[in-house]
Amino acid sequence: MIEVKDIRKRYRRRDVLNGVSFTAAKGEITCLIGVNGAGKSTILKAIMGLTPISGGSIHIDEQSLRPQLYEKIAFVPDHLTMPSGMKLSEAIKFMADFYDSWNNARARELMQFFRLNYSDKIGSLSKGTAAKFNLLLGLGQDSDYLLMDEPFSGIDLFSREAIANVFTSDLIEGRGVLLTTHEIGELEHLIDKAVLLQDGKVSRAFNCEEMRYEEGKSVIDVMREVYRA
Ligand SMILES: Nc1ncnc2c1ncn2[C@@H]1O[C@H](COP(=O)(O)OP(=O)(O)OP(=O)(O)O)[C@@H](O)[C@H]1O
């Protein structure tokens, strides 16, 4: 389980996170929801140790963050970070060389699943195709947890559907997924737990199915209550 407890983050005298606490369990898809600038990416970066936090703690499977733990977590940032002149085949080779946890068979499966071409260059990919390849670079790692920053941002309906299919496939099964979004869209029926951020804090965190059965509300209904209040 990823346990984020009371984390705080200050950027240039501005408090962005004011004591954020939530958990993301293995085998579940947890979605961090918040308007632009709410601090979603900052939380993912803090979990990945890419930005220091000003207070609070983060534990993965009850252990505090340290470099070895990152073999357990794959991070899919909101854009592809590979050089534009690299071919997809070269980027895959780079990942295989760099990560002990790289799973070539799964990468091949995903290349087919997303209908990607090994000989294409990173710089020539459309936004949606780049998003699929970015996801492949995360899913290609045999990690227990997968963190994804806005995997659907700016992507057309068909590419979004292809990416959404990954969430219901055995490519995800058993892993803990933590993703961010500012619009829930077709993610609504895929996620297990929603964590709504507001004013640097968690305003609501709930199991989506329980919310539907017990209060008859969808994630969007709760978002309306929180963000329109
Ligand atoms: N390196 C930085 N230096 C200064 N301020 C920053 C830095 N990174 C982020 N911020 C600020 O922190 C706040 C939270 O940013 P963050 O990117 O975490 O939000 P977000 O919820 O992911 O937003 P979006 O939905 O637009 O991606 C924003 O106001 C942003 O301007």
The ligand as an SDF file (V2000), in Angstrom:
LIG
                    3D

 31 33  0  0  0  0  0  0  0  0999 V2000
    8.7720   23.7980   -9.6750 N   0  0  0  0  0  0  0  0  0  0  0  0
    7.8030   24.6240   -9.2530 C   0  0  0  0  0  0  0  0  0  0  0  0
    8.0910   25.8600   -8.7850 N   0  0  0  0  0  0  0  0  0  0  0  0
    7.1330   26.6820   -8.3450 C   0  0  0  0  0  0  0  0  0  0  0  0
    5.8160   26.3820   -8.3160 N   0  0  0  0  0  0  0  0  0  0  0  0
    5.4700   25.1710   -8.7840 C   0  0  0  0  0  0  0  0  0  0  0  0
    6.4330   24.2240   -9.2750 C   0  0  0  0  0  0  0  0  0  0  0  0
    5.7880   23.1000   -9.6600 N   0  0  0  0  0  0  0  0  0  0  0  0
    4.4670   23.3320   -9.4230 C   0  0  0  0  0  0  0  0  0  0  0  0
    4.2850   24.5620   -8.9030 N   0  0  0  0  0  0  0  0  0  0  0  0
    2.9830   25.1510   -8.5080 C   0  0  0  0  0  0  0  0  0  0  0  0
    2.3640   24.2630   -7.5970 O   0  0  0  0  0  0  0  0  0  0  0  0
    0.9670   24.2030   -7.8350 C   0  0  0  0  0  0  0  0  0  0  0  0
    0.5700   22.7380   -8.0370 C   0  0  0  0  0  0  0  0  0  0  0  0
    1.1440   22.2820   -9.2540 O   0  0  0  0  0  0  0  0  0  0  0  0
    0.8770   20.8070   -9.8090 P   0  0  0  0  0  0  0  0  0  0  0  0
    1.5570   20.7190  -11.1230 O   0  0  0  0  0  0  0  0  0  0  0  0
    1.2240   19.8280   -8.7610 O   0  0  0  0  0  0  0  0  0  0  0  0
   -0.7070   20.8270   -9.9770 O   0  0  0  0  0  0  0  0  0  0  0  0
   -1.6720   19.8410  -10.7600 P   0  0  0  0  0  0  0  0  0  0  0  0
   -2.8380   19.5930   -9.8680 O   0  0  0  0  0  0  0  0  0  0  0  0
   -0.9120   18.6510  -11.2220 O   0  0  0  0  0  0  0  0  0  0  0  0
   -2.1030   20.7290  -11.9980 O   0  0  0  0  0  0  0  0  0  0  0  0
   -2.5150   20.3320  -13.5210 P   0  0  0  0  0  0  0  0  0  0  0  0
   -3.8790   19.7080  -13.4560 O   0  0  0  0  0  0  0  0  0  0  0  0
   -2.5530   21.6770  -14.1980 O   0  0  0  0  0  0  0  0  0  0  0  0
   -1.4450   19.4450  -14.0550 O   0  0  0  0  0  0  0  0  0  0  0  0
    0.6870   25.0860   -9.0370 C   0  0  0  0  0  0  0  0  0  0  0  0
    0.2060   26.3210   -8.5700 O   0  0  0  0  0  0  0  0  0  0  0  0
    2.0410   25.2550   -9.6830 C   0  0  0  0  0  0  0  0  0  0  0  0
    2.1350   26.4920  -10.3130 O   0  0  0  0  0  0  0  0  0  0  0  0
  1  2  1  0
  2  3  1  0
  2  7  2  0
  3  4  2  0
  4  5  1  0
  5  6  2  0
  6  7  1  0
  6 10  1  0
  7  8  1  0
  8  9  2  0
  9 10  1  0
 10 11  1  0
 11 12  1  0
 11 30  1  0
 12 13  1  0
 13 14  1  0
 13 28  1  0
 14 15  1  0
 15 16  1  0
 16 17  2  0
 16 18  1  0
 16 19  1  0
 19 20  1  0
 20 21  2  0
 20 22  1  0
 20 23  1  0
 23 24  1  0
 24 25  2  0
 24 26  1  0
 24 27  1  0
 28 29  1  0
 28 30  1  0
 30 31  1  0
M  END
$$$$
